[in-house]
């Protein structure tokens, strides 16, 4: 667990984060989200209850005063007011509010059921905001090839390898940044640590092996802080998600696709969509590759491209049937 939690969070939240990280096996990224969501919530509560100056910026409020006595005062109405604030003042999407709802429900469940510090759970009857069903945004095959062809510069081998891994393996950005040299064996099987620290094995295809081989020839060795990290930043440490995002944005701008909402996660969508639509990969295999716990999560990639819809309609044996003309 990151030490920041122990320095900044009050003891009751530290205990919860430690439980989620060490007992439930949640990843550092998940624990970080729990902490940020709870911090925002308690900042809101502190201000609403007049425990902070009226002119205080909510994101500057210290939550070190949060204790069990304050938590016992929180009501179902307080939770609703917070979620309304997240939508109206912070502009949070339904997906973001759903995540914050989940964080709060998990926290209060821990306090009432796991450690019995509360007798009343204000989130028990709380429904999660309904998230609109949206098709995943992805690059076409042609755009993917353009992206790869645009890669150049001093770190071109590293950048090309990262993009190839995204587009071929459909991994998450946290998974890519977390790859260690020791995670790849002599047969080019790659061990991935996904959500909840769940591990899965990916078999690197020829494109990945070639890109990896070229990168390892130039990968920095001297002065590298994390010697086991596969992808190294310009500062000679493990590359961060923010660093990967910057790299991608640079090449998207080069091919005229910047500002259109593409991100490293959209490259994961791209890999999944291309495997399903162009590669004929079945949905169960795709689930295993992506590391989804539920098949329903994977089924979003079964959407069909417009050209396939058109081709399907034209292939109908009745597509050219015409009504008989009436005699005049």
N, C-alpha and C positions, 0 to 999 in steps of 0.2 A: 504494500500500500504506500502511496506517496506520503512523504513526511509532512507536506503542507496541511493535510487533514488534521494531524495531531497538533500543529502549531495554531491553526485558526479555528477549528471546530470546537464547540463546547463539549464537555465529557459525554453527555448523553447521545450526541450525534456521533462522536468518535466510536462509542461502543457499537452503535448500529452499523457504521461503516466497516468496522473490524469484523463484525459478524457476517456481513454480506461478502467481504473479501476472503476471510480465512475459513469460515464455516460453510457458507453457501458457494464458495468458489467463483464469485463474480470477478470479472476482469477489472484491471485498474481503470479502463475506460468506462465501464459500467458504474463503478464506485464513484468515479469523478462526476458522472451525470447525477447520481443520487445526491452527492454533496452539493452540487450547484443548484439543483432543484430545491433542496431543503433550505439552502442559504437564502435563495430568493423568497421562498415562502415565509421564513421567519423574519426576514427584513420587512416584508409587508405587514406581518402581524405586529411587530414592534412599533412600526409607524402608526398603524391603525389604532393601537391601544394607547397612543400618546406617550410611548416610552422613548421616543427620539424627538429632537427638535423639529418643529413644523416645517422649517425650510431645508431640512436635511434631504440630500439626494438619496433615494432608496438604495442605490447600488453602493453607497458609501457607508451604510449602516452596519455597525459591529453587532454580531449575533452572540457574542460571548456570554451575554446574560441569560441565554435560553437554558432553562432547566425544567425539571419535571413539573414544578408548580405552575409555570407558565403554560406548558403543554396541556395540563389538565383543564385549563380555561378555554381551550380551543373548541369551537362548536362546528357543527355542520354548516351553519351560515357563514362562518369565517372562511371555510374552505371554498364555498361558492363565490364569496366576494373576491377571494384570491384569484380564482379561475376567470372571473369576469374582468379583473384587473389585467390579467395576462393577455386577454383578448383585446380589450379596449385600449389599454395604455402601452402595452409592450408589443402589440401586434402579433402575438404568437398564433401560429397556425393550429388547426385542429390536431395535427400530428404531434406538435410540440406540447400542447395542452394535455393530450392523452398521455404523453410520457411523464409529465409532471404529476398528473393524477395517479399514475402507476407508482411513482416514487413515493407519494404521500400515503397511498394505500399500503405499500410495503412497509413503510416506516411505522405507521400506526398498528399494523398487524403484528409487527415485531414487538412493540411495546405492550400490546394487550394479550397476545397469545404466546409469544416465545419467552418473554421475561416477566410477564404479569405485573408490569409497573402501572398499567392503566386498566380501569374496569370498563371504560366507555371508549369506543372507537368512532370518532366523528366521520370517518370515511366509509363506514360499513355499507351505507345505502347509496354511496356516491357512484354514479354512472360515468363511464369514460366518454369524453367527447367523440362523436362519430366522425371517423376520418373518411373523407370522400375517396372513392375508388378511382385511382388514376392509373393510366397505362404508364409503364416506365419509359423514361426518356433515354434514348440511346443513339449512338452513331450508326450510320449505315456502313456496309462493308467498304464502299468507296471512300467514305469519310475516314474510316479507321485506317485505311491504307495511306491516305493523304497525311494523317497525323504521324504515322510512322516514318514516312518519307521526309517530313519536315524537321526531324530531329537532327541537330547538329551541335557544334560548339565543343568546349573543353570537356564536358561531361557527357558527350553523346552516347558512349557505350553504356554508361549507367542509366541514362534517361531512356534509351532504347530498350534496355533490359526491363526496366520498371513498366514501361508501357506494354511491352510484349507479355509480361506476366499478367497484367491487368486484363488485357484483351483475350488472352488464351485460357487463363485459369479462373477468371471471374472472382478474384479474391477481394476482400475488403481492404481499405487503406490501412487499417490498424494491423491487419494480417501481413501485408506487404512490408510495412515498416518494421514489424517484429521478426522478420526472417533472420535466422542466424546461419552462419556458414555450416554449423554442425547439424542443421536441419535438413541438409541435402546429402544423400548418400551417393555411393559410387555408381549406382544404377539410376541416378537422377530421380529418385523418389523424394518428394518434398513434404516435410511434416509441417502442417499449418496449425497454429493455435487460434481458434475462432472465439466466438462469443461464449462467455461462461467458461473460458479456458478449455473448451472442448477441442480435442485434437482430431485431425483427419489427414489422410495421405493423398497427395496429388502426384500424378505421374507427368513429369515435364515432357512436352512434345518436342519435336525437332526444332521448331522455331525458338522455344524457350531455352533449350540446351545450347543452341548456337549463340543466342544473345548472351546467355550466362557465361559461356566460354570466352567470348570477346571481352566482356566486362571484367572478368576475373584477371585477365592479362594486364589490365590497367588500374584495377582497384587499389586505392592507397593502402599501404601497410605501415610505413613509418609514421609515428606520431598519432596513430588512430587511437581514440580513447576506448571505444568498445570494439576490441579486436575481433569479436565473434559476429558482429553485425554485418549483414550482407551489403546493404546499401548505405554508403557513407556520404555525408554532406560535405560542403566546402569547408566547414569548420572541423573536419576530421572526427565527427561523431556520428552516431546513428541518425539517419535522416528522419525527420519528423513529418507527421501528416501535413502540417502547414507548408513544409518544404516541398513535398510531393505536389500539393495543390499549386504552388507557385510554378513549378516545372511544367505542369500540364497547361496552365493558363498561358504560359509563354508560347507553347506550340499551337494551342488553339487560336491564339491571336495571329500567329503566322499564317494559318490557313483560312482565316476569316470566320472562325466559329466562336470567337470570344463573345462574352456578354449574352450567351444563349442558354445559360443555366447548366452547362456541362461541368462535371466534377469527376474526381476519381471514382466516386460511387456510380456515376453514370457509365463509366467504363466497365464496371461489374455488370450493369444492366446490358451493356453492349455485348459482352462475352456470352452472357446467358441467352440473349435473343439470337445471336448469330449461330450458337450451337444448336438451338432448338429449330430455328427456321431454315438455316442453310445447311447445317451439319446433320440434321435428322436425329439428334440426341433425344432419347425418350425422357419423360418428365421425372422418372425415378432416378435415373442416372444424373440428371441435372441437379436434382435435390442433393445428391451425395457430393457432387463437385462443389456446389455453392455452400454446403454446410448448413442447410436449413433443417431445423428440428421438425417443422410441420410441412407437409406436402402442399398445404394451402398457400403458404408463402411463395412456393416455387411456381404455382399455377398462374401467377400473374404474367409469366413469360409465355404462356400459351396463346397470347393475343396474336392475331394474324395480320400481316402487313397488308396495306391497301391493295397492292398489286396482286396479292394472292387471293384476296376477296374477289377482285374483278375477274381474275382467271378462273376462279371456281364457279362464278355465276355464268361465265361464258361457256364453261364446259358442260353445263346442264344440257342433257339431250333435248330438252324442250326450248332451248335458248333461241332457236331460229324459227320456232313455230309462229305462224301468222294466221290471223282470223280470215275465214273465207269472205271474199267481197260479196256483198249483196247485189243481185241483179237489178239494174235500173229499169 
